[in-house]
Amino acid sequence: MIAAILTSVNANAQGPFPPMFSNKTHTAEAQPFADLSQQIWDLMAAKDAEALKEIYHPNAMFVHMGGYWDCAQELMIIGQGFIHYKHAEVYGVDVKQINEDNWAVYSTIKLDAALGGGDNVVTTPFFVTQTFTREDGKWWMTAMVFTTRTMGPGIDPNAPTAH
């Protein structure tokens, strides 16, 4: 039953996409978080682990398709090129305030990444959640979660899907 509902939603969602897929307009309070999210994508593409270390909280966690790991592991993976986040095509960004010291950025992207330190580039559509927390007056990214998506911009509706 759930699979039938999801298939129906997916089939009907290939037309005009909801705002979450294409939002790029933010309030003055939210814009710095959208900008910080883009800065992170740019630094990841540049494999600049040292600059990311200034944004990623030391206790941050990262959830990927293949598992989850801590900040030190993510920085090592980026710095040594085990995963090279070559390019993130950002279709939309939704920024939400949780409370005075916490914000979340929800992005609709298509990511080109080289895996395993080689030239094997894989393109994957994701919803990405980044959380930001203010600690001692400084904003840190505290979590980044990649969720594979099956609908929305950048997805061929006729392409076979894995089940």
C-alpha positions as a Markdown table, in Angstrom:
| # | Residue | x | y | z |
|---|---|---|---|---|
| 1 | Met | 0.0 | 0.0 | 0.0 |
| 2 | Ile | 2.7 | 2.5 | 0.9 |
| 3 | Ala | 4.7 | 1.6 | -2.2 |
| 4 | Ala | 1.6 | 2.3 | -4.3 |
| 5 | Ile | 1.1 | 5.7 | -2.7 |
| 6 | Leu | 4.8 | 6.6 | -3.2 |
| 7 | Thr | 4.7 | 5.5 | -6.8 |
| 8 | Ser | 1.5 | 7.6 | -7.4 |
| 9 | Val | 3.1 | 10.6 | -5.7 |
| 10 | Asn | 6.3 | 10.2 | -7.7 |
| 11 | Ala | 4.4 | 9.8 | -11.0 |
| 12 | Asn | 2.3 | 12.9 | -10.3 |
| 13 | Ala | 5.2 | 15.0 | -9.0 |
| 14 | Gln | 7.1 | 15.3 | -12.3 |
| 15 | Gly | 5.1 | 18.4 | -13.3 |
| 16 | Pro | 5.4 | 21.8 | -11.7 |
| 17 | Phe | 7.4 | 21.2 | -8.6 |
| 18 | Pro | 6.5 | 22.5 | -5.1 |
| 19 | Pro | 8.3 | 25.5 | -3.8 |
| 20 | Met | 10.7 | 23.4 | -1.8 |
| 21 | Phe | 12.4 | 22.3 | -5.0 |
| 22 | Ser | 13.1 | 25.8 | -6.3 |
| 23 | Asn | 13.1 | 28.3 | -3.4 |
| 24 | Lys | 16.1 | 30.7 | -3.5 |
| 25 | Thr | 14.5 | 33.7 | -1.8 |
| 26 | His | 15.0 | 34.2 | 1.9 |
| 27 | Thr | 14.3 | 36.6 | 4.7 |
| 28 | Ala | 17.2 | 38.8 | 5.8 |
| 29 | Glu | 17.6 | 36.6 | 8.9 |
| 30 | Ala | 17.6 | 33.4 | 6.9 |
| 31 | Gln | 19.9 | 34.5 | 4.0 |
| 32 | Pro | 23.2 | 34.1 | 5.9 |
| 33 | Phe | 22.4 | 30.4 | 6.4 |
| 34 | Ala | 21.6 | 29.9 | 2.7 |
| 35 | Asp | 24.9 | 31.7 | 1.9 |
| 36 | Leu | 26.8 | 29.5 | 4.5 |
| 37 | Ser | 25.3 | 26.4 | 2.9 |
| 38 | Gln | 26.5 | 27.4 | -0.5 |
| 39 | Gln | 29.9 | 28.3 | 0.9 |
| 40 | Ile | 30.1 | 24.8 | 2.3 |
| 41 | Trp | 29.4 | 23.2 | -1.1 |
| 42 | Asp | 32.1 | 25.4 | -2.7 |
| 43 | Leu | 34.7 | 24.5 | 0.0 |
| 44 | Met | 33.8 | 20.8 | -0.4 |
| 45 | Ala | 34.3 | 21.1 | -4.2 |
| 46 | Ala | 37.7 | 22.7 | -3.5 |
| 47 | Lys | 38.5 | 19.9 | -1.0 |
| 48 | Asp | 39.4 | 22.7 | 1.5 |
| 49 | Ala | 39.2 | 20.7 | 4.7 |
| 50 | Glu | 41.0 | 23.5 | 6.6 |
| 51 | Ala | 38.4 | 26.1 | 5.8 |
| 52 | Leu | 35.6 | 23.6 | 6.5 |
| 53 | Lys | 37.1 | 22.9 | 9.9 |
| 54 | Glu | 36.2 | 26.5 | 10.8 |
| 55 | Ile | 32.6 | 25.9 | 9.9 |
| 56 | Tyr | 32.0 | 22.2 | 11.0 |
| 57 | His | 31.5 | 21.9 | 14.8 |
| 58 | Pro | 34.1 | 19.4 | 16.2 |
| 59 | Asn | 31.2 | 17.2 | 17.3 |
| 60 | Ala | 29.3 | 17.4 | 14.0 |
| 61 | Met | 27.9 | 14.2 | 12.4 |
| 62 | Phe | 27.5 | 13.4 | 8.7 |
| 63 | Val | 25.0 | 10.9 | 7.4 |
| 64 | His | 25.6 | 9.5 | 3.9 |
| 65 | Met | 24.3 | 6.7 | 1.8 |
| 66 | Gly | 27.1 | 4.4 | 3.0 |
| 67 | Gly | 27.0 | 5.2 | 6.7 |
| 68 | Tyr | 27.6 | 8.0 | 9.2 |
| 69 | Trp | 30.7 | 9.4 | 10.7 |
| 70 | Asp | 32.1 | 12.3 | 12.8 |
| 71 | Cys | 33.7 | 15.6 | 11.9 |
| 72 | Ala | 37.3 | 14.3 | 11.9 |
| 73 | Gln | 36.4 | 11.5 | 9.5 |
| 74 | Glu | 34.5 | 13.8 | 7.2 |
| 75 | Leu | 37.3 | 16.3 | 7.0 |
| 76 | Met | 39.8 | 13.5 | 6.3 |
| 77 | Ile | 37.6 | 12.1 | 3.6 |
| 78 | Ile | 37.3 | 15.5 | 1.9 |
| 79 | Gly | 40.9 | 16.6 | 2.4 |
| 80 | Gln | 42.3 | 13.3 | 1.1 |
| 81 | Gly | 39.8 | 13.2 | -1.8 |
| 82 | Phe | 38.2 | 9.8 | -0.8 |
| 83 | Ile | 34.9 | 11.6 | -1.7 |
| 84 | His | 35.4 | 14.6 | -4.0 |
| 85 | Tyr | 32.2 | 16.6 | -4.0 |
| 86 | Lys | 32.9 | 18.0 | -7.4 |
| 87 | His | 29.7 | 20.0 | -8.0 |
| 88 | Ala | 26.3 | 20.5 | -6.3 |
| 89 | Glu | 23.6 | 21.7 | -8.6 |
| 90 | Val | 21.4 | 23.5 | -6.0 |
| 91 | Tyr | 17.8 | 23.7 | -7.2 |
| 92 | Gly | 16.2 | 25.1 | -4.0 |
| 93 | Val | 17.0 | 26.0 | -0.5 |
| 94 | Asp | 14.6 | 26.3 | 2.4 |
| 95 | Val | 15.8 | 27.8 | 5.6 |
| 96 | Lys | 14.0 | 27.4 | 8.9 |
| 97 | Gln | 14.6 | 28.9 | 12.3 |
| 98 | Ile | 14.3 | 26.3 | 15.1 |
| 99 | Asn | 15.0 | 28.7 | 17.9 |
| 100 | Glu | 17.3 | 31.6 | 18.7 |
| 101 | Asp | 20.4 | 29.5 | 18.5 |
| 102 | Asn | 19.5 | 26.8 | 15.9 |
| 103 | Trp | 18.7 | 27.0 | 12.2 |
| 104 | Ala | 18.2 | 24.3 | 9.6 |
| 105 | Val | 18.8 | 24.5 | 5.8 |
| 106 | Tyr | 17.0 | 22.0 | 3.6 |
| 107 | Ser | 18.4 | 21.8 | 0.0 |
| 108 | Thr | 17.3 | 20.1 | -3.1 |
| 109 | Ile | 20.4 | 19.2 | -5.1 |
| 110 | Lys | 22.0 | 17.0 | -7.7 |
| 111 | Leu | 25.5 | 16.1 | -6.6 |
| 112 | Asp | 28.4 | 15.1 | -8.8 |
| 113 | Ala | 31.0 | 13.2 | -6.7 |
| 114 | Ala | 34.1 | 11.2 | -7.4 |
| 115 | Leu | 34.2 | 8.2 | -5.0 |
| 116 | Gly | 37.1 | 6.3 | -3.8 |
| 117 | Gly | 39.8 | 8.8 | -4.7 |
| 118 | Gly | 39.4 | 8.2 | -8.4 |
| 119 | Asp | 37.7 | 9.5 | -11.5 |
| 120 | Asn | 34.5 | 7.5 | -11.1 |
| 121 | Val | 32.0 | 10.3 | -11.0 |
| 122 | Val | 28.5 | 9.5 | -9.7 |
| 123 | Thr | 25.6 | 11.9 | -10.0 |
| 124 | Thr | 22.9 | 11.5 | -7.3 |
| 125 | Pro | 19.9 | 13.6 | -6.5 |
| 126 | Phe | 19.6 | 14.4 | -2.8 |
| 127 | Phe | 17.6 | 16.3 | -0.2 |
| 128 | Val | 20.3 | 17.6 | 2.2 |
| 129 | Thr | 19.6 | 18.8 | 5.7 |
| 130 | Gln | 22.2 | 21.0 | 7.4 |
| 131 | Thr | 21.8 | 22.1 | 11.0 |
| 132 | Phe | 23.5 | 25.2 | 12.4 |
| 133 | Thr | 24.0 | 26.0 | 16.1 |
| 134 | Arg | 25.3 | 29.1 | 17.8 |
| 135 | Glu | 27.9 | 28.4 | 20.5 |
| 136 | Asp | 29.7 | 31.2 | 22.3 |
| 137 | Gly | 28.6 | 33.6 | 19.6 |
| 138 | Lys | 29.9 | 31.5 | 16.6 |
| 139 | Trp | 27.7 | 29.6 | 14.1 |
| 140 | Trp | 28.7 | 26.0 | 13.5 |
| 141 | Met | 27.3 | 23.4 | 11.2 |
| 142 | Thr | 26.4 | 20.5 | 13.6 |
| 143 | Ala | 24.9 | 17.9 | 11.2 |
| 144 | Met | 24.7 | 17.2 | 7.5 |
| 145 | Val | 22.3 | 14.5 | 6.3 |
| 146 | Phe | 22.0 | 13.3 | 2.6 |
| 147 | Thr | 18.7 | 11.7 | 1.7 |
| 148 | Thr | 18.4 | 10.2 | -1.8 |
| 149 | Arg | 15.4 | 11.6 | -3.6 |
| 150 | Thr | 13.3 | 10.0 | -6.4 |
| 151 | Met | 11.4 | 13.1 | -7.7 |
| 152 | Gly | 12.0 | 16.7 | -8.5 |
| 153 | Pro | 14.3 | 18.7 | -10.7 |
| 154 | Gly | 17.3 | 16.9 | -12.3 |
| 155 | Ile | 15.6 | 13.5 | -12.3 |
| 156 | Asp | 14.6 | 11.8 | -15.5 |
| 157 | Pro | 11.0 | 10.5 | -14.8 |
| 158 | Asn | 11.6 | 7.7 | -17.3 |
| 159 | Ala | 14.8 | 6.4 | -15.8 |
| 160 | Pro | 14.6 | 3.0 | -14.0 |
| 161 | Thr | 14.6 | 3.2 | -10.2 |
| 162 | Ala | 16.1 | 0.9 | -7.7 |
| 163 | His | 13.7 | -0.9 | -5.3 |
